[in-house]
Amino acid sequence: MTLGRVAAGIRTLLLQKKQSAASYMVSAGKVGNDEKWAQATMEYLHEKRHCNDSRKRQHDVDNERRVAFAFDRYCAVNEKVFDERITRLSERMTEALEVMEQLGMEEAKEEAVLLSSQQPPWNFRRPSLTPPIAGYEPGYGFDVPQLRARQAEYPPVARPTDDIEFGSDSDASFPLVDSYRIENLTAQCVAKLEKRHGELREAAPMTGVEGEAWEAYVALQKKALARQQLIFDLCNDPDFRERYNEDDEFRQQQWSQRGMLPLEIEEERLHEEGRHYAQEPAYHRFREM
């Protein structure tokens, strides 16, 4: 009898060294219906997979250290690039102020300094360390998750003027370049925006409220570029500028052709089939104005 108990104890000890799901459930006394069996299996898997501090192995510690070192290197590289760009930006602004002083533009210099120190009018915001994303421009300096998830860096990694500043056809006097270069840059930005808008519409179309917000955002970007192009056309052509200033109908026609009219919300065009659930409007009017 004693030998049998010793043998059973040895068998139990051997089984406990390499614990399987079946032995875990048997030792826990959870032999029963399927629901209990599934519950015990999930507990077993969770205990095996979940790594708290008391169950850490050396490879867990090494993995954590590896991730920490990689993150430190990533932060160091980002901070270095950030410092370089901020230094270049301040040097460029200082150079522009020095050129203004050489040319005797005292009033323009005062205005430039005031522009960088005063709060801009209306809803213009000064650039902060949280760059805006589509649909969240009003929350520029606020701590909202959509902004916190972005890479916190200003100036941005790529600027539209990088080709003029650093490209093969770069200009030594970058902030004070000829106007035709900015005009060409505006045309390039228009073409790039049209191309990307078409690609995104084809590859990942959005419907509903998000789709409307995205289309409105792109329309505002196109409107800003059209306004820039109109400014260049007015500067380059005196006859066009004179007619634009005097003739209201011609001015409205130009705005309409260039897509600079205010954005309008179209009435809903109902078809035979009902709406898709993603097309449900965000706001239901409860009275007609």
Secondary structure by P-SEA (a helix, b strand, c coil): caaaaaaaaaaaaaaaacccaaaaaaaacccccaaaaaaaaaaaaaaacccccccccaaaaaaaaaaaaaaaaaaaaaaaaaaaaaaaaaaaaaaaaaaaaaacaaaaaaaaaaaaccccccccccccccccccccccccccccccccccccccccccccccccccccccccccccccaaaaaaaaaaaaaaaaaaaaaaaaccccccaaaaaaaaaaaaaaaaaaaaaaaaaaaacaaaaaaaaccaaaaaaaaaaaccccbbbbccccccccccccccccccccccc
